[in-house]
């Protein structure tokens, strides 16, 4: 009898894990993340979807798009992780922030890795133009792109980059 009981317990545990895994995958069937391909256009689309999700406080989309070990280097030089990114985004929930014209990222692809990079401009706290070069790194896993690293670098003298946006 102990063997049957242990087998039944093991089977129940396995079904519970599989059920949780399927539910987690179903939770990530969000429209902006559907129908992905291993191409530049998809990565550019995800770059915009991520920006909009951040500005809207959509941590559900971010949780699906970013890997659990996601790491980023902010324009201040601080190193942050997924929980920090989700906390930053959550602060925007309900604020109805305007969605600016988002820059079109240049995308480099190499096998299962893609990098979306470019220059973003926005008003700073004092009203002056803030110019930031960004790079977001993606990996293709299980039929979808997932961001695993991001870096922002702020430029104080953005005039020298006016003719070299990408």
N, C-alpha and C positions, 0 to 999 in steps of 0.2 A: 503493500500500500504506500509506503513512503516514496517509492520511485514514481508512482502515478501522481501522487500529490505534488511532488517536486516538478514533474513534467508539466502538470496542469498550471502550476504557479509560473513556471518559466514561459509557457505559451501565453498566459495572460499578460505577463510582463512585456513580452515581445510585441503583442498586439497593442498594448498601451503605448509603447514607444513608436511603433509604426503609425498609429492613429495620431499621435502628437506631431510627428514629422509631416504627415499629410496635411494636417490642419495648418501647420506653420507655412507650408508651401502654398496652400490655398489662400492664406491671408496675404500673400505677396502677389496675388493675381490682380494687382491694381492696374487700371488702364494705362498709365504712363510707362509701366514696366512690361507690358504685354508685347508680343510679336517682335522680339529682339532678333537681330542678326549680327554676325561678326563683321560689321562694316562701320565705316566712318560716320555715316548718317545716323545710325543707332546711337553711337557714342555722343554725337552732337545733341541728339534729342535728349539723352539722359543727363547731359550737362545742364540743359535748360530745365528739365523736370526737377533735378536736384535743387537748383537755385530757387525755383518757385516753391518747392516743398519747404525749403528753409525759411523763406519769407512768409509763408503761410503757417508755419509751425506744424507741418505735417510730418511728425516723427514716425508714423507708420510707414510712409514711403521711404524715409531715410533708413529706418531699421531694415527694410528689405533690400535697399540698394547698397548700403555700406556693409563691409565685412565685419564680423565681431571684433577683429583685431585692427580695425581702422585707426589710423594715426594721421595727424595733420600738424603742420608747422604754420602757426598764424603769422600775420604780417609783423607782429611784435616780437617774433622769435620764440614764443612759447610753444611747447609741444603738448598737444592735446590728444585725447582718444575718443572712441565712439560715444561714451557716456557724456563727455563734455559737449560734443557736437549736438547730441540730442537735447541736452539742457539749453544750449544756445538757441536752437530752433524752437523749442517749446516756449521760450520767452516771447516769440513772435505770434503765437496762436491768439487769434481773436483781435489782433491789431489792425487787420485789413491794410497792411502795407502795400503801397503801390508797387506793381511789378515793372521795373525799368526795362528799357530796351536792353536785352541781354546780348553780350558779345558772342559772335559765332566762334567757337573754339576751333583751333587747328588740331587735327588728330593724327598721331603717329601710331601705327600698328605694327606689332612684331609677335607673330604666333598668337598666343592666348593673352597677350597684354596690349593695352592701349593707353595712350596718354593724351588727354585733352588739355591744351594750354592756350593762353592768350593774355590779353590785357583788358582789365576791367576798370572803368572810370565811374566814380560816383562822388557826390558832394561829401566833403568831410565835415567834422563837427563845427568848424569855424566858417563853413560855407565855401572854402576853397576846394578845388578839384583834387580828389584823391585818386592816384593811379597805382594799380596793383597788377603785377604779373602773377598769374596763377598756373598751376599744373595739377591735374587730377589723374591719378593712376588707377586703371581698371584691370581686372582679371576676368577672363571668360571661364565660368564654372557652371556645370549643370545646365547648360543652355541659356545662360544669361550673363550679362556684365555686372560686376560688383566692384565698387570703388574701395580700394584698400589704403590709399595714401593721397594726401593733398598738401600742397605748399602754396603759400602766398608770400610775395615779396613786394613791399611798398617802395615806390620810387618817389623821392622828394623833388627831383628835378625832372619832371615828366616831359619837358619840352624836347629833350634829346631823343625821345621815343615817338614823337609825333608822326614821323614818316616810316616808322618800323613797328607798326602795331602788332604784328605777329612775329 
